[in-house]
Amino acid sequence: MSARSPEPTGQPTGQPTEQPDEQPGVLPGQLALDLPAPEPDRVPEPGPAALPAAERPGSGGRPVTGMRGLRAALAPRATRGQVVVGLLCLLLGVAVAVQVRQRTGADLAGLPQSELLGLLDDATDRSDRLQREISELETARGQLEASGDQQAAARELAQQRLDTLGILAGTLPASGPGIRLTVQVPAGTTPSAATLLLGAVQELRDAGAEAIQIGDARVVASTAFTDDTSSGDGAVAVTGPGGPVVVRAPFTVLAVGGAQTLASAMEFPDGVGPTVRRVGGSISVEQLDQVDVTALQPAPEPAYARPVDPADAG
């Protein structure tokens, strides 16, 4: 018999034939399912706090311990909301500052011309008084330095001071430029005549009046005004250190000071002049080159205060 060559199997000779993988645990006659192999449990990656000190971001390889760690924990971390709030606060502050500046300018721009002139005259008068006082003090110092008899110069300077204080206290008469104010107020008005006279005195003092007289009463720092209800004609009792002096309408007020400034002070909005006219009264102001204030107030004797020796004052 002739030998037959083996049939080709499609596999190269000399190589083992690949056998299909057998699934373990599958018995004959059972259906094998292709199920994915279970994945191993994932271990969460360590965060920055779990890393070693030398591996934490931003540490530069150096341990974050002690004061460095405290500073890192307390370091401010601005968020977007905080930045927005900060910008809003900055814009609000700028807006308030601009509004205040505009409001000041608007207030001055809204004043009438007469009141602006009064304010300017008042400021000018105050500046002139301060300049005069500076000049007087410099002159007195020069006299004391140049005088051979310093005691005589000191006595003269003391007398000048005494005269000034006497005028302010009402114990000496005064003369100079000023105004004559005449006020007519009906009885029983609101505000009353005493209130209106008090307002006039305050306005005159603010405008720089150095001596004031109402009727036969000298007005000083301790002067009080009271409506005299017993007379029924709207009279006012002007009370000072020498006792009350009753004055009746029309009230005549004499004031020594800058005439233009004092006259302008009587016409301020909601001041003495507009208020008197609103209650049905009348007011007139005369600017004079010379006003004589002759009414006096006796100097009161202090009940408690005693002078102190200059040597003991220090």
C-alpha positions in Angstrom: 0.0 0.0 0.0 1.2 3.4 -0.8 1.5 5.7 2.1 -0.8 8.8 2.1 0.5 12.1 3.1 -1.3 13.8 6.0 -3.9 16.4 5.2 -2.9 20.0 5.8 -4.3 21.4 8.9 -3.7 25.2 8.3 -1.1 25.3 11.0 2.5 25.6 10.3 4.4 22.5 11.0 6.5 22.4 14.1 4.2 24.9 16.1 1.8 23.8 18.7 -1.9 24.2 18.0 -3.5 27.0 20.1 -6.3 25.6 22.3 -9.2 27.8 23.5 -8.9 29.0 27.1 -10.8 27.0 29.4 -12.8 28.8 32.0 -12.1 27.3 35.4 -14.9 26.1 37.4 -17.2 25.4 34.4 -18.5 21.9 34.3 -19.6 20.2 31.2 -23.1 21.1 30.2 -23.0 24.5 31.9 -23.2 27.9 30.1 -20.1 30.1 30.6 -20.9 33.8 30.8 -18.3 36.4 29.8 -18.4 38.5 33.0 -15.8 41.3 33.6 -13.3 40.5 36.2 -13.8 42.5 39.5 -11.7 45.6 39.8 -9.6 46.0 42.9 -10.8 48.6 45.4 -9.4 52.1 44.7 -7.5 53.8 47.4 -8.3 57.6 47.6 -5.3 59.7 46.7 -3.9 61.6 49.7 -4.7 65.3 49.8 -2.3 68.1 50.7 -2.9 67.6 54.4 -2.1 63.9 54.2 1.1 64.4 52.2 4.4 64.6 54.1 5.5 68.1 55.1 8.2 68.1 52.4 5.7 67.1 49.7 2.9 69.7 50.4 2.4 72.2 47.6 3.9 75.7 48.3 6.3 74.4 51.0 9.3 74.4 48.7 10.3 71.0 50.1 10.6 72.5 53.6 8.5 71.2 56.5 5.4 73.4 57.2 5.6 73.5 61.0 5.6 76.0 63.9 5.2 79.7 63.1 5.3 79.0 59.3 2.3 76.8 59.5 0.4 79.3 61.7 1.2 82.1 59.2 0.0 79.9 56.4 -3.2 79.1 58.2 -3.9 82.8 59.1 -2.9 84.2 55.7 -5.8 86.2 54.2 -7.4 84.6 51.1 -9.5 87.2 49.3 -12.4 85.8 47.4 -14.2 87.3 44.5 -17.1 88.4 46.8 -14.8 90.2 49.2 -13.1 92.1 46.3 -16.5 93.2 45.0 -17.6 94.4 48.4 -14.4 96.3 48.8 -14.8 98.1 45.5 -18.4 99.0 46.4 -17.3 100.5 49.7 -14.6 102.5 47.9 -17.1 103.9 45.4 -19.6 104.7 48.2 -16.9 106.7 50.1 -15.9 108.6 47.0 -19.6 109.4 46.2 -20.2 110.7 49.8 -17.1 112.9 49.7 -18.2 114.4 46.4 -21.8 115.0 47.6 -20.6 116.7 50.8 -18.4 119.0 48.7 -21.2 119.8 46.3 -23.6 120.4 49.2 -21.3 123.0 50.8 -21.0 124.8 47.5 -24.7 124.6 46.9 -25.6 126.0 50.3 -23.4 129.0 49.7 -24.7 129.5 46.2 -28.3 129.4 47.5 -27.8 132.2 50.0 -29.1 135.7 49.1 -26.6 138.4 48.3 -27.3 140.3 51.4 -26.5 137.3 53.6 -23.3 136.6 51.6 -22.2 140.2 52.1 -23.0 139.9 55.8 -20.8 136.8 56.1 -18.0 138.4 54.2 -18.2 141.6 56.3 -18.3 139.5 59.5 -15.2 137.6 58.5 -13.4 140.8 57.4 -14.3 142.5 60.7 -13.0 139.6 62.7 -9.8 139.6 60.8 -9.4 143.3 61.3 -10.0 143.0 65.1 -7.4 140.2 65.3 -4.9 142.3 63.3 -5.5 145.3 65.6 -5.0 143.1 68.6 -1.7 141.8 67.2 -0.5 145.3 66.4 -1.4 146.5 69.9 0.4 143.6 71.5 3.5 144.2 69.4 3.4 147.9 70.2 3.1 147.2 73.9 6.0 144.8 73.7 8.1 147.4 71.9 7.3 150.0 74.5 8.3 147.7 77.3 11.5 146.8 75.6 12.5 150.4 74.6 11.2 152.2 77.7 13.8 153.1 80.4 11.0 153.0 83.0 9.5 149.6 82.4 7.2 150.0 85.4 5.5 153.1 83.9 5.1 151.3 80.6 3.6 148.3 82.4 1.2 150.5 84.3 0.1 152.2 81.0 -0.4 148.8 79.4 -2.4 147.6 82.4 -4.6 150.7 82.2 -5.4 150.0 78.6 -6.4 146.5 79.5 -8.5 147.8 82.3 -10.4 150.2 80.0 -11.0 147.4 77.5 -12.4 145.1 80.2 -14.5 148.0 81.6 -16.2 148.5 78.2 -16.9 144.8 77.9 -18.2 144.5 81.4 -20.4 147.6 81.0 -18.7 149.6 83.8 -17.3 152.3 81.4 -19.1 154.2 78.6 -18.1 153.5 75.0 -18.2 155.5 71.8 -17.6 154.6 68.2 -19.2 153.7 64.9 -22.2 151.5 65.0 -26.0 151.3 64.4 -29.2 152.5 66.0 -31.9 149.8 65.8 -35.5 150.6 66.4 -38.0 147.7 67.0 -41.7 148.0 67.3 -43.5 144.8 68.4 -47.2 144.5 69.2 -48.1 143.1 72.6 -48.8 139.4 73.0 -46.9 138.3 69.9 -45.3 134.9 69.5 -42.3 135.0 69.8 -42.6 137.6 72.5 -40.8 141.0 72.6 -38.2 139.6 75.1 -37.4 136.7 72.8 -37.0 139.0 69.8 -34.7 141.4 71.8 -32.6 138.5 73.0 -32.2 137.3 69.4 -31.2 140.8 68.3 -28.5 140.9 71.0 -27.1 137.5 70.0 -27.0 138.5 66.3 -25.2 141.7 67.2 -22.7 139.9 69.4 -22.0 137.4 66.6 -21.5 140.3 64.2 -18.8 141.8 66.5 -20.7 144.4 68.6 -18.4 145.6 71.4 -21.0 147.6 73.5 -24.8 147.3 73.4 -27.5 149.4 75.1 -31.3 148.9 75.1 -33.2 151.9 76.3 -31.5 152.9 79.6 -30.1 149.4 80.2 -26.5 148.3 79.4 -26.3 144.8 78.0 -23.5 142.6 79.4 -22.8 138.9 79.5 -25.1 138.3 82.4 -28.1 140.3 81.1 -31.5 138.6 81.0 -34.7 139.5 79.2 -38.1 138.9 80.7 -41.6 139.9 79.5 -43.2 142.3 81.9 -46.7 140.9 82.0 -47.9 143.2 84.8 -47.9 146.3 82.5 -49.8 144.7 79.6 -48.2 146.9 77.0 -45.5 144.5 75.9 -42.7 145.9 78.1 -39.5 144.0 78.8 -37.5 143.8 81.9 -33.7 143.9 81.2 -32.0 142.5 84.2 -28.3 143.0 84.9 -25.9 143.2 87.9 -27.6 146.5 89.0 -31.1 145.1 88.9 -34.0 145.1 86.4 -34.6 148.0 84.0 -38.0 148.1 82.3 -38.0 149.2 78.6 -41.1 149.7 76.5 -41.8 149.7 72.7 -40.6 151.1 70.5 -37.3 149.5 71.7 -34.1 151.4 70.8 -30.9 149.4 70.6 -27.5 151.1 70.3 -24.5 149.0 69.3 -20.9 150.0 68.7 -19.0 148.0 66.1 -18.7 147.7 62.3 -21.8 149.5 61.0 -22.2 147.6 57.8 -21.7 144.2 59.4 -24.1 145.0 62.2 -26.8 146.2 59.8 -26.4 143.2 57.5 -26.8 140.8 60.6 -30.3 142.2 61.2 -31.5 141.0 57.8 -30.4 137.3 57.8 -33.1 134.9 56.7 -35.2 133.8 59.6 -33.3 136.4 61.7 -34.5 139.4 63.7 -35.7 141.6 60.8 -37.8 138.9 59.0 -39.2 137.6 62.3 -40.3 141.0 63.5 -42.1 141.7 60.2 -43.8 138.3 60.2 -45.4 138.9 63.6 -46.7 142.3 62.5 -44.0 144.5 63.8 -41.5 146.9 62.2 -37.7 147.3 62.4 -35.4 150.0 61.1 -31.6 150.2 61.1 -29.5 153.4 61.0 -25.8 153.3 60.3 -24.0 156.0 62.3 -20.4 157.2 62.4 -20.6 157.7 66.1 -22.8 155.9 68.6 -22.6 156.8 72.3 -23.3 154.0 74.8 -23.6 155.8 78.1 -25.7 153.3 80.3 -23.5 151.6 82.9 -23.7 148.4 85.0 -22.0 148.3 88.4 -19.2 145.7 88.7 -20.5 142.9 90.8 -18.5 141.7 93.8 -17.6 138.0 93.4 -19.1 135.9 96.1 -16.8 132.9 95.8 -13.9 133.7 93.4 -10.7 135.3 94.7 -7.8 136.7 92.8 -4.6 134.6 92.7 -1.1 136.0 93.1 0.7 135.5 89.7 3.7 134.2 91.7 1.5 131.4 93.0 -0.3 130.7 89.8 2.5 128.4 88.4 
